[in-house]
Structure formats: structure tokens, C-alpha cells
Amino acid sequence: MEYFREKPQEQQQSIEGNNENPAIDQANVFETKGSASTIDFSNAWSENFGGENDNQKFGPQSLGMDFTFKAEHVYGIPSHATDLSLKTTIGEKAVYSDPYRMYNLDVFEYEIDESMALYGHIPMMIGHNEKNTVGIFWHNAAETWIDVQKNVESEPEKKETHTHWFSEAGLLDVFFLTGPRPKDIFRQFTSLVGTQALPPSFAISYHQCRWNYLDEEDVKNVNAKFEEHDFPMDVIWLDIEHTNEKRYFTWDKEHFPNPTKMIDNLAYFGRKMVTIVDPHMKRDTNWIVHQEATQNGYYIKNDNNEDFDGHCWAGASSWVDYTNPKAREWWGSKFAYDHYQGSTADLFTWNDMNEPSIFSGPELTMKKSALYTFTI
């Protein structure tokens, strides 16, 4: 195993610009890919958690880098149930005993005021002082941990926040966002990752959503009550119970036999409907969606190169590999009117559970050894 370390004082580099800018100093630590014959310590090529084993194809590897913000406060790296100004995780005044963890998980009941991982994560951190704002974007999708330590001096110009980033795999790919204003940071960030599409106007109003509406009569009665009480409402949602046994793009024929009529009735009052679908597909050999995904190789694979099989709401399920452009195009085609029968121009869809959520997996997620089908 190759190992490289440089002392921080020998590897410091600041962002060019205003001397009062909260510059970022950096130091690096790398562990690179090896081969089994070059490492002789035990348990280096697999790890166990919660009764599950993850094989590490390239052995133990990691990379890290330190950044020091010339600012008392740093923000970002959502989602964590903590303050907007990130608390310390290291040193004598540490508030948390663990670093901030970045690893997407479906956490049903999470702790508040904790550094634990939650549903989604964006590895961007912002440093802000009275005069300037800068940021970093750590472009790495592997599990990542971030330590925060503050050096708060009495003199404003000496206040610093030290951060240590380390990922278990991947490439060192860091973007420096030089600001100097907060709006510049977000302009620079969105130039890298893209911008959010503008939502339709009805999407920013009041939505009526619960788990779950029983049938078409239930939807009709709820809509009528909003009319009776003259209460503004623009959208009614249906959770996955509206489907035929969790086969997405279908309807429960007993409870929702006339979906077009139901949707048209809402549209008469100027309202829309949203149905929920999840990214896991029921492993039903008689269901056309599962047939197509299997035949075209659109599912994520396990480490034996077989379609990944896990448990979720639909029971035995597989997950579409959305990193594959062909799989994304195929998935999008499933929402067309001729395929999603019963849908109309007044029906919209919420894609839920994108963590992904695997009820039978370690930490309710997919094993790290899962293989994605798309390669460049």
C-alpha cells in the first residue's frame, strides 16, 4: 500500500485575492489503490457491519485534505440535524464526539443536534466573515467524514475554522469557490452542478398529502370538504398504496378503477394530483417494467454481477441504475400517457426514497460493493 503524507506547514496554499478574504489553507493525505499481494495485514480487503460483509475490490484506500477558513463560522454540508453554523467535532471544546458523516441513509427517527448521516448530502462548505465569503465543493461521492475545529481569537482577523475532510475512496477533486459575496458562491456552485428547474406555480401552494387515501370516494370527499370550508388547496397526493401491489405506473383496480375520472374531477376545481413512485422495482416476472429492466440490464448489480435483490415496500425488489443514460431515458418513457395509463396532464409524480432505502441492507441501504452498469 502506498502512503503519502505532507505536513500542513509544508503544504499550504491560499486562494489569491483580497488579503481580508477568508482564504483556505490545505494539507493532503492519500492512501492509493493496492493489490492483495502487496498488503499482508488481516481484514484489509473486506469489512463487516450489521452482519453484512462489503468486499473492497482495491483494498483499503482513502484520501483527505485539510482546509482552514479565515472565518469564525462555516456553514453547509447538508443534511445534518445541527445548527446553521456548524459546531465543533474535535479539540477540547468539541460539541460532538464524531465528525460530520456524509452517507445517504433512510433514517426514520433521527437524533437532533447530532452529526449523524441523514437522507442526502451536498459536500459544499461555506466560510463567512464580515467582509467576504468563500467555499469549497468536495466532489467525491464516497462515504466522507468532516471534522470542524474553531480557533476563536479576540481579534476578528485572527478567527479561523479548521476543517478536515476524508473520504474512503474516489478521486481528489476539489473546487474552490472564491465569492466574495454569498450570491457569488451560489452562482459559482450552480455553474458546476446545474440549477434547480423552476417549479410550476401550483407546486408552491398548499398540498394535501397523507398516508394514505383509501379510494376514489375518499379523494372525492376530501376535495368536497375543502370546497365546503372554502379552504385553499391546489394538490392532492396519493401514496404508493394507490398502485396494484406496489407495481408503479399502475392503479389498484378495486379502489381506483377510474383514475382519469378522479383526476378530471379535481381539475374541474382547478386542482392537480400527485402520485408517488419509488426507485425500487418489484421483482415480478409478469410485470412489463421489471421484464424490460431485466432484459436491458438496467438494474444495479451485486458483486457477483447479478441483479441486486433487496427488500423494500414492494417486497423482493431491484433498483434501476440511474447513472446509466439509457436507463434514465427508459425510466422517463414510463411516465408517457400511453404507458402510464390513467394519467393525464393534471397528474404529476413525486420520485421518493432516493437514498436508496433497502430494508434488508446494512444501515437500511445498499451494500458498498454494489456495481453500477454504466462505465465511461
C-alpha positions in Angstrom: 0.0 0.0 0.0 1.4 3.3 -1.0 1.0 6.0 1.6 1.7 9.7 1.2 1.6 12.5 3.8 2.7 16.0 3.9 2.9 18.2 7.0 0.5 21.1 6.9 3.2 23.7 7.2 5.0 22.3 4.1 1.8 22.2 2.1 0.0 25.4 2.5 -1.7 27.3 -0.3 -4.1 30.3 -0.1 -6.6 31.5 -2.5 -5.4 34.5 -4.5 -7.4 37.7 -3.8 -8.2 40.2 -1.1 -5.9 39.8 1.9 -9.0 40.0 4.1 -10.7 37.2 2.2 -11.2 34.1 4.4 -8.6 32.1 2.5 -8.4 28.4 2.6 -5.1 26.6 3.6 -4.8 23.0 2.7 -2.9 19.8 3.6 -3.2 16.3 1.9 -3.3 12.7 3.0 -3.7 9.8 0.5 -3.9 6.1 0.5 -3.8 4.7 -3.0 -5.1 1.5 -4.6 -3.1 -1.6 -4.0 -3.2 -5.3 -4.8 -3.8 -8.2 -2.5 -0.2 -9.4 -2.8 1.2 -6.1 -1.6 -0.6 -6.0 1.8 -0.1 -8.6 4.5 -2.2 -7.3 7.3 -5.5 -9.2 8.0 -9.0 -8.0 7.2 -7.8 -5.3 4.8 -9.9 -6.4 1.9 -13.3 -6.6 3.5 -15.3 -5.1 6.3 -18.3 -6.2 8.3 -21.2 -4.1 9.6 -24.5 -5.3 11.0 -23.9 -8.8 9.9 -23.2 -7.7 6.3 -19.8 -8.0 4.5 -18.5 -5.5 2.0 -15.6 -6.6 -0.2 -13.1 -3.9 -1.1 -12.0 -4.6 -4.6 -9.0 -2.3 -4.5 -8.2 -2.9 -0.8 -8.1 -0.2 1.8 -7.9 3.3 0.3 -8.7 6.8 1.4 -7.9 10.4 0.8 -8.1 13.5 2.9 -7.4 17.2 2.9 -7.4 20.0 5.4 -8.9 23.4 4.8 -8.7 26.4 7.1 -11.2 29.1 6.7 -10.3 32.6 7.8 -13.7 32.9 9.5 -15.3 32.1 12.8 -18.3 30.5 11.2 -18.7 27.8 8.5 -22.0 26.5 7.0 -23.3 23.9 4.7 -22.7 20.1 4.2 -26.5 19.4 4.4 -28.3 17.3 5.7 -27.4 17.2 9.4 -29.7 18.0 12.3 -27.4 20.7 13.7 -27.1 24.4 13.9 -26.7 26.5 10.7 -23.3 27.5 11.9 -21.5 24.1 12.1 -20.4 23.0 15.6 -17.0 21.7 16.5 -16.2 18.0 16.4 -12.6 17.9 17.6 -10.5 19.6 20.3 -11.1 20.5 23.9 -14.3 22.4 23.1 -15.8 19.8 20.8 -19.6 19.7 20.9 -19.8 16.3 19.0 -17.7 13.2 19.6 -17.8 12.2 15.9 -17.1 14.0 12.7 -20.0 15.0 10.4 -20.8 11.9 8.4 -21.9 12.2 4.7 -23.6 9.0 3.6 -27.1 9.0 2.4 -29.4 6.9 4.6 -33.1 6.5 5.2 -33.3 7.4 8.9 -36.9 7.1 10.1 -36.3 8.5 13.6 -33.1 10.5 13.7 -31.5 12.2 16.7 -31.5 16.0 16.8 -28.3 18.1 17.5 -26.1 15.3 16.1 -23.5 14.9 13.4 -25.1 11.6 12.2 -25.8 10.9 8.5 -29.3 11.6 7.1 -31.2 11.4 3.8 -29.0 13.4 1.5 -25.7 15.2 1.4 -24.1 18.0 -0.6 -20.3 18.2 0.1 -20.1 22.0 0.0 -18.9 24.2 2.9 -19.0 28.0 3.1 -16.8 30.2 5.3 -18.1 33.7 6.0 -16.8 36.8 7.8 -17.9 40.4 7.9 -16.3 41.2 4.6 -16.1 38.1 2.4 -17.4 34.7 1.7 -15.7 31.6 0.2 -16.5 28.0 -0.2 -15.2 24.5 -1.2 -17.0 21.8 -3.1 -15.6 18.3 -2.3 -16.5 16.4 -5.5 -16.5 12.9 -4.1 -19.5 10.5 -3.8 -17.8 8.0 -1.4 -18.6 8.0 2.3 -17.0 11.1 3.7 -16.3 12.4 7.2 -15.6 16.1 8.1 -14.1 17.4 11.4 -14.6 21.0 12.4 -12.4 22.9 14.9 -12.6 26.6 15.7 -9.9 28.9 16.8 -11.8 31.9 18.1 -9.5 34.8 19.0 -10.5 38.2 20.4 -9.3 39.9 17.3 -11.7 39.3 14.3 -8.9 39.0 11.7 -7.4 36.1 13.7 -10.6 34.0 13.9 -10.3 30.7 12.0 -12.1 27.5 11.4 -10.1 24.4 10.7 -11.8 21.5 8.8 -10.5 18.1 7.9 -12.2 16.1 5.0 -11.5 12.4 4.5 -13.3 10.0 2.0 -12.9 6.3 2.0 -12.3 6.1 -1.8 -12.6 8.1 -5.0 -10.5 10.9 -6.6 -9.3 14.1 -5.2 -11.5 16.6 -7.0 -12.0 19.9 -5.1 -13.4 23.2 -6.3 -12.6 26.5 -4.6 -15.5 29.0 -4.7 -13.9 32.4 -4.3 -17.0 34.5 -3.8 -16.5 37.2 -2.5 -20.3 37.6 -1.8 -22.8 34.8 -0.8 -24.7 35.2 -4.0 -21.4 34.7 -5.9 -20.8 31.4 -4.1 -24.1 30.0 -5.3 -23.6 31.3 -8.8 -20.2 29.5 -8.9 -21.6 26.4 -7.3 -24.5 26.1 -9.8 -22.2 26.7 -12.7 -20.6 23.3 -11.6 -23.7 21.2 -10.8 -26.6 23.0 -12.6 -29.6 24.8 -11.3 -32.9 23.7 -10.0 -35.7 23.7 -12.6 -38.4 26.3 -11.8 -41.4 24.5 -10.3 -44.9 25.0 -11.7 -46.9 27.7 -9.9 -49.3 25.2 -8.3 -46.3 23.4 -6.6 -45.6 26.3 -4.2 -49.1 26.4 -2.8 -50.9 24.2 -0.3 -50.7 20.4 -0.9 -52.9 17.9 0.9 -50.9 14.7 1.5 -51.1 11.8 3.9 -50.6 8.1 4.0 -53.0 7.1 2.6 -56.3 7.9 0.8 -58.3 4.8 0.8 -60.1 5.0 -2.6 -61.6 7.4 -5.2 -64.6 8.1 -2.9 -62.2 9.2 -0.1 -60.4 11.6 -2.5 -63.8 13.0 -3.7 -64.9 13.6 -0.1 -61.7 15.3 1.0 -61.9 17.6 -2.0 -65.5 18.3 -1.2 -64.7 19.3 2.4 -62.1 21.8 1.1 -64.8 23.3 -1.1 -67.3 23.3 1.7 -65.0 25.3 4.1 -63.6 27.4 1.3 -60.0 26.4 2.2 -57.3 27.0 -0.4 -55.8 23.8 -1.7 -54.2 23.0 -5.1 -52.9 19.4 -5.0 -54.0 16.1 -3.5 -51.3 13.4 -3.2 -51.7 9.6 -3.4 -49.0 7.4 -1.7 -47.9 4.1 -3.2 -50.9 2.3 -1.9 -52.8 3.5 -5.0 -50.9 1.0 -7.1 -51.5 -2.6 -7.9 -49.4 -4.2 -5.1 -46.6 -1.6 -5.5 -46.2 -2.1 -9.2 -45.5 1.5 -10.1 -47.3 3.1 -13.1 -50.4 1.0 -12.3 -53.6 1.5 -10.3 -55.4 -0.6 -7.7 -58.4 -1.6 -9.8 -60.6 -2.2 -6.8 -60.0 1.1 -5.1 -59.0 3.3 -8.0 -60.8 1.8 -11.0 -61.4 5.2 -12.8 -58.2 7.3 -12.2 -58.8 9.6 -15.2 -62.3 10.5 -13.9 -60.9 11.1 -10.5 -58.2 13.4 -11.8 -60.6 15.2 -14.1 -62.9 15.8 -11.1 -60.0 17.6 -9.2 -59.1 19.5 -12.4 -62.7 20.8 -12.5 -62.0 22.7 -9.3 -58.6 23.9 -10.5 -56.6 21.2 -8.7 -53.9 18.7 -9.5 -53.0 15.3 -8.3 -49.6 13.9 -7.4 -48.8 10.1 -7.3 -45.7 8.8 -5.6 -43.4 6.2 -7.2 -40.2 4.7 -5.6 -37.0 3.8 -7.4 -37.2 0.1 -6.5 -38.9 -2.2 -8.9 -41.0 -5.2 -7.8 -39.3 -8.4 -8.9 -42.4 -9.8 -10.7 -41.6 -11.7 -13.9 -45.1 -11.0 -15.2 -44.7 -7.2 -14.9 -43.6 -5.4 -18.1 -41.5 -2.8 -16.3 -39.4 -5.5 -14.4 -39.2 -7.5 -17.6 -37.7 -4.6 -19.6 -35.3 -3.5 -16.9 -34.0 -7.1 -16.6 -33.7 -7.7 -20.3 -31.9 -4.5 -20.9 -29.5 -4.8 -18.0 -30.8 -1.6 -16.3 -30.6 -2.8 -12.7 -27.7 -2.2 -10.3 -25.7 -5.4 -9.9 -24.3 -7.2 -6.8 -20.6 -8.1 -6.6 -21.3 -11.3 -8.4 -22.6 -9.2 -11.4 -26.2 -10.4 -10.8 -29.1 -8.0 -10.5 -29.1 -6.6 -6.9 -32.0 -8.1 -5.0 -33.2 -6.4 -1.8 -36.3 -5.9 0.3 -38.5 -2.7 0.2 -42.1 -1.8 0.2 -42.7 -3.9 -2.9 -41.1 -6.9 -1.3 -38.3 -8.5 -3.3 -37.0 -5.6 -5.4 -34.3 -4.4 -7.7 -33.1 -0.8 -8.2 -32.6 0.9 -11.6 -29.1 2.2 -12.3 -29.8 5.9 -12.9 -26.1 6.6 -13.7 -26.8 4.8 -17.0 -28.1 7.3 -19.6 -30.1 4.6 -21.4 -31.7 3.6 -18.1 -32.7 7.2 -17.4 -34.2 7.6 -20.9 -36.1 4.3 -20.4 -37.3 5.3 -17.0 -38.5 8.7 -18.3 -40.5 6.9 -21.0 -42.6 5.1 -18.4 -44.3 8.4 -17.5 -45.7 8.8 -21.0 -49.5 8.8 -21.3 -49.5 5.7 -23.4 -47.6 3.7 -20.8 -48.8 5.3 -17.6 -52.4 4.6 -18.3 -54.9 6.6 -16.3 -52.6 9.6 -16.2 -53.5 13.0 -17.6 -51.9 16.4 -18.0 -53.2 17.2 -14.5 -51.3 14.3 -12.9 -47.7 14.8 -11.6 -45.2 12.4 -9.9 -43.0 12.5 -6.9 -39.9 10.2 -7.0 -39.5 9.2 -3.4 -36.8 7.2 -1.4 -33.8 8.2 -3.5 -31.3 7.3 -0.7 -31.7 4.4 -1.7 -33.7 2.6 1.0 -33.1 -1.1 1.4 -34.9 -2.7 4.3 -32.8 -5.8 4.2 -29.4 -3.9 3.8 -26.8 -2.7 6.2 -28.0 0.6 7.8 -31.1 0.2 5.6 -29.1 1.0 2.4 -27.3 -0.8 -0.4 -24.0 -2.6 0.2 -21.0 -0.6 -0.9 -19.9 -3.5 -3.1 -22.9 -3.0 -5.4 -21.9 -2.4 -9.0 -23.3 0.2 -11.4 -23.8 -0.8 -15.0 -22.6 2.4 -16.7 -19.0 2.9 -17.4 -17.3 5.7 -19.4 
